[in-house]
Amino acid sequence: MNEKNNIFVTQPLLPPLEEFIPYLEKIWDNKILTNSGPFHQQLEAALCEYLGVEHIALFTNGTIALVTALQALRITGEVITTPYSFVATAHSLLWNGIKPVFVDIDPNTLNLDPNKIESAITPHTTAIMPVHCYGHPCDVSAIQKIADTYNLKIIYDAAHAFGVKDQHGSVLNHGDLSVLSFHATKVFNTFEGGAIVCADAKTKQRIDHLKNFGIVDEVTVVAPGINGKMSEINAAFGLLQLQHIDKALVRRKEIDLFYRGRLAQLNGIQCLGDAGEMDANYSYFPILVGTEYPLTRDELYEKLKGQGIYARRYFYPLISDFPMYRGLPSAQRGNLPVASDAASKVLCLPIYPTLAQQDLDHVVNVISKGLA
Ligand SMILES: *Cc1c(COP(=O)(O)O)cnc(C)c1O
């Protein structure tokens, strides 16, 4: 059993149970459990409005949404992507028989470095799959410029980017498609869940067919689709969660500010760039443990763990170091010096709305004492 005073890197956003009961009663009354029922339709509409996007297709999880997004655009051959992400990003390519080509990241944002994309393009390249890592937007205009020049599609893995806005509005409106995850560990969750954001009704319809076996009507199947539909119970939970998300984001921002204030002065501890003018979601709080800090990243990780603080090494190991990828030429360490360096230094600190002030003080004190 977990001890009461353990502090994890995240805790799921769970609204009061009694608020969920009326939703369940509705499902029991109308006996619609899935297949684009009323809660599914309501959540799609509510998310379009909340996020500021044109169309959204809900999925059973973010990984099936990524796999389906690649199918929707008929992506083949090679796709340029980042090694510095959760492993599902590259797995979605392998599930489509696509070869991932890893390109190094920018040292300031830890997102795909647009300056290194062009030299990785070959005649087989059909698309770019960048990740808005930690919810920090990629250099979307530089990536779009390259895609336009070489006639490539862009699918953003936006699993971390729920609610993030830049000066043009939702960051989810960039590229051809954006994919969200509503997994329990994410800022906005439906227990398990995900979505594809797209700009036009025709693409939305193709995605809706693909997530329902390719079925159009009783006698018509137009594509070898998958079963990726979100159930009514998950959609209902999403609708409830949407009523609590703004409060949760406010608290996350406070925690982000607290950490920045307390950690900024510590020798050898670097906080990743703050959100500036942008609407951020404060989904993660990554620090980089540098050589001037008296402990290595792994020593600090163990020390925190000894104090009941379960920080996480997101993203270590790099995707390109896992056995199904490491044989690729682009997976070699020499091709990915910035990503390799970040993976050896990064530590994500606890950040979630119900984190108590005394827990935050405890985290900061343990890190500060590393210096004493
Ligand atoms: C969580 C996550 C996914 C996978 O989403 P699931 O909903 O868990 O399938 C994909 N990419 C990134 C970057 C993620 O963090």
The ligand as an ORCA input file, in Angstrom:
! r2SCAN-3c Opt
* xyz 0 1
  C       0.305     10.000    -23.129
  C       0.976     10.160    -24.434
  C       0.592      9.431    -25.578
  C      -0.343      8.275    -25.525
  O      -1.606      8.552    -25.098
  P      -2.529      7.393    -24.485
  O      -3.841      8.101    -24.338
  O      -1.941      6.982    -23.176
  O      -2.591      6.271    -25.455
  C       1.201      9.732    -26.787
  N       2.163     10.657    -26.871
  C       2.577     11.368    -25.810
  C       3.630     12.402    -25.989
  C       2.021     11.116    -24.552
  O       2.470     11.786    -23.485
*
